[in-house]
């Protein structure tokens, strides 16, 4: 049963209904498109894209000319974070504006907590609650047409994109990776098979371009959540030869690894297959951006490009990960920088700036930012953990957050053990539940988190411990329990 609250000036009406219904949203002074020109939003989310996987973020092996050009015209964030080092929690945070712990999704769905470890990972949700007001539902209140394509991974039947505010869903279902791989048959219940040889990244872009062409005269939200570059690592046949040849020119063409606890972390970008996937991604982002420009929609479209967690560079298995995010430490699954720092590029409507922004920001900020840039009323009771980045984009502020927080109380196949982390200013504290130990790093001086300063700075440790407790209490985080067996 859903409770729907709609505040209109001084009256409150509360309806209790027993069937599926559209959620109503608390707004004040709601704009209509008869009053102001509409703006669109194109949101591009890449799966497992590492901080250094793009040319504009430092890669010399992978090639991303279209995204690099886009970055040269946009705001490029150098300290953008996800609130989780794995996918589902971040995806929930992106479309709700809340920390994953507050939403109740703290692990990838359905997770893989083991019963042979020292601790038992916490029990969390396997779907995004329907009571949450998503960014799609917020925009539908203002007559937006809403479109989703790609990876969803926020619940099974009854909790798909079409149940959470999206008018159209192409390929979004419960699984976190393409079940049939990147070539048909896709084995995807929400995506019909294409012709032989069709590449999934191309297909999702084609659907997105068709949507833009059909809705160019109406306000729209296009949420394109590519499956790439998530496993299975399956080369773009169109581009693999190019990178096989380029790999031959590398000084280090074989993976170089470094020990990280019981795991290994790749130290160099070596995979021609992964490079071809990144190149196919770039080609398709270029096609999408070209369509926006040709139709003249760049004048009234906000474009956001980001990733859901750090790159897949660390694993405790015998399998060698496909990429490296060096100089960052570790990768996906870890609360070290390699697992939570991601690319973030934002281009406002009718703007060409080419600017870097160093302020630390986090995924929840994008919900209120979208509303703010689109001149729509914000929903502070919904996106309560996000802050609009519009003042940063307009140069009116140098920072928007005092602290950032990470809560990952689960084991992960990357070798991570349950823990938390917090960043305040240049300082970052990490806590591990198993060993009840802390690590302290100065990120300004030590981006690789190589020098643990916990012994040298007891006052700073205590300061950040207090912040960690405050955030944990505020979000009512669940704590892993000892495994008595």
Secondary structure, 3 states (H helix, E strand, C coil): CEEEEEEECCEEEEEEECCCCCCCCCCCCCCCCCCCCCCEEEEEEECCCCCCCCHHHCCCCCCCHHHHHHHHCCEEEEEEECCCCCHHHHHHHHHHCCCHHHHCCCCCCCCCCCCCCCEECCCCCCCCCCCCCCHHHHHHCCCCEEEEEECCCCCCCCCCHHHCCCCEEECCCCCCCCCCCCECCCCECCECCCCCCCEHHHHHHHHHHHHHHHCCCCCEEEEEECCCCCCCCCCCCCCHHHHHHHHHCCCCCCCCEEEECCEEEECCCCCHHHHHHHHHHHHHHHHHHHHHHHCCHHHHEEEEEEECCCCCCEECCCCCCCCCCCCCCCCCCCCCHHHHEEEEEEECCCCCCCEEECCCEECCHHHHHHHHHCCCCCCCCCCCCCCCCHHHHCCCCCCCCCEEEEEECCCCCCCCCCEEEEEECCEEEEEECCCCEEEEEECCCCCCCCCCCCCCCHHHHHHHHHHHHHHHHHHCCCCCEECCC
